[in-house]
Amino acid sequence: MRIFFLAIIFGFFNLIPGKSQIKQEISAGAGGLFLFGDIGTMGKGLLTHGSWGVFPLDDFKILAGINAAWISGSDEGSRNEDRNLAYSTVLIEPLVQVQFFYWKWWGPGYSRRGLVLKEPVLSAYISAGFSPVWFNPGPRRGLEDSFEDNFPHVTVSVPIGIGVRYVMSGNWAMGWNAEVRMPATDFLDGYTSAHSRANDVYYGTSIHLIYRLPSPARKALR
């Protein structure tokens, strides 16, 4: 047990920014979220997120973060318009994810000292992860009369996606990603019907700003 805790402490100090040999970065961004549930054709909303990531290998990134989103939708304009159901949902989603960089472009790029960067300027990746999801749907319009809040408000989700990133300087990069999430619930919109054959599914896309933390490994590339 003592060896286990010593290993944790040693690992923590090895990740201190500016001293760690492992490349690290933090990011924040925003975008849109689109829910396909049992009300309307597609719910739409806003997504924000923040994360911290490490590169144990050049082609792999391990990311831990949190997403927050607000989504709303209604039967308006759908084949079920006469039901007049509507909803709004808040989602909070902690996330652990692995990204694999399968393509890199080693184009011209320069550090602030005018030296050629020894790392890719543009890269693309695929990702997969796991996340618990807390959600809180609120009924609107006709759903207010029949809404029954008798379902769990916590579920799990498996996000799978693609993304690209562009290195702007030694410390800054920008990224874009798109993901599909498959939660283990049919109540993200607060409603399910006898005709429902699958759980709800939601898609997200966002643009994010990345700050690459200083490290001996990164300084060696400048």
N, C-alpha and C positions, 0 to 999 in steps of 0.2 A: 504493500500500500504506500509506503514512504517513497519507493522508487517511482510509483505512478504519479504522485503529486510533484516530485522533483522533475519528472519529464514534462508535466504541464507547465510548471514555472519556467523551465528551460525553453520550451516552445514559445511561451509568451514573450520572453525577452528577445528571442530571435526574430520576432515580428515588430519590434519597436522601429517606427519610421526613422530613417537616417542611419540606422545601424544594421538592419536586416539585409541579408543577401538575397532575400526573396522579394521580387517586385510586387508592389502593392498599389492600390488605387481606390479612390472613393468617387462616387458619382451621384448625380441627382438629375431628374428629368420629369417630363410631363407628356401626356398624349391622350389618346382616346380609348375607350373600352366599349365593346359591343356584345350585348347579351342576347342569345337565342333561347328563349324559354317558352312558356305556355300562354303568354299574353302578347298580342300583337305579332309583328313579323321580326322586329329587331329593336331591343332597347339600346340606348346610346348614353354615354356618360364621359366623365373626365377621370383621368388616371394620373397620379403623381407617385414618385418613388425615389428612394435613396438606397445606396448599397455600399458595401466594402468588399473588395476582392483581392485575391492573391494569385500569383502565377507560380505554382510548384514546378511546372515545366513551361517551356516557351510556347507550346501549342495548347496548353490547358489553363483555364482560369476557374477558380472556385469562388463563388460569390455568395454572400449573405446579405439580405436586404429586407425591405418592407415596402409594400405597395398599399396605397389607399385610393379608393375610387368611389364615385357616386354615379348611379345609373338610373334612368327612368324610361318608361315605355308605356304604351297603351294599345288598345284594340283599334284605335282610329286608323282608318285606311286599310285594315286587314279584312279577311273574310268573316271574322268574328266581331265586326264593328258593332253589331246590335247588342252584344254583351255589355259593352261600355266599361270594361275593366281597365284599370291603370294602376301603376305602382311606381315607387322610387326605392332604391336599395343602396345602402352603404356597405362597402366591402373593406376589410382590413386583412392584408395577406402577408404575413412573414414568409420569407422565401430562402431556400438553399438551392443553389444551381451550379451545374458544371457546364462550361463553354469550351467547345473544341474548335480551334481556328484551323480550318481546312484549306484556306486560300490566303496568300499574302502577296502584296505588290511592293517591291523594294524600289520605289520611285525616288526621285530627288527630294531630299529634305535636309534641313540644316538646323543645327543647334544655335543658341544665342551667341556662341563664340565662332560661328561660321564653319564648324566642322560637319562633315557629312554624318548623318545619323546611321548607325549600324543596326537598324531595325526597320520593319515594314511601315510604310506610311499609310497604306490602306489594307484592310484585312476583313475577312468574312468568317462567320462562325455559325455553328449549330449549337443548340442548348437544350438541356433537359434538367428537371429539378423536382422538388417536392415542397409543398406548402400547406400548412393549416390555413383555413379561411374562416374568419368571423364575418357574418353578414346579418343585416337588420332590415328586412323589407318593410315598407310602409304602404298600406292599401290606399288607393285613390278611386274616386268615382264609384262605379257599381261594386267594386271589390270591398268597399268599406262595410257593406251590409252582410257579406258572407265570409269575411276574413276570419280564419281560425289560427291563432298563434300557438299551435300545438306541435311544432316541429323543432328539431335542434337548430340552433343558430351557428353551430360550428361544424365544419366539414373539412375534408382534405381535397387537394387538387394536385394534378400533375401537369405543370406547364412545359410545353415543348415549343421551340421557336428557332428563328434565324435572326441574324443581325450583321451589321457592318460597323466598322469604326475607322475614323480618320485621325491621324496624329497631326495636330496643328503646331506643336512645339515640343520641347523636351519634357515639359510637365503637363501639357494640356492636350486633350483629345475630345472628339465628338463621336457620338454613336447613334445608331438607329436600330430598333429591333421590332419584331412582330412575333407574337406568341398566341397559341391556343391553349386554353385551360379547360380541363375536363373534371369538374368537381363531382363528388359522390353524393349529390343531392339534386332534387328537382324543385327546390323551393327558393332559389335565389330571387325570384320575382314574387315570392309569397303565395304562389298558386300552382296547383297541379290539377289535371283533369283525368277522367276515366279513359280518355283517348291518348294520353301521353305515353309514348313508347320508349323514351330515353330521358336521361338527366339533362339539366340545363348545360349549355356550353357557352363560354365567353372568350372573345378574342381581344387582344390588346396590342397597340402599337404606340411607340413613343420615341422622342428624341431626347438624348441626355448629354450632359456635360461631364467630362471625366477629368479629375485631377490625379496625376500620377505622383505618388508620394516619393520623396527623395530616398535613395538607397545607394549603397556602394555599387550594386549591380547595375543600376540605371546610370550612375555617374560615369561608369566605364564605357557607356555607349556614346558619350558626348565628345 
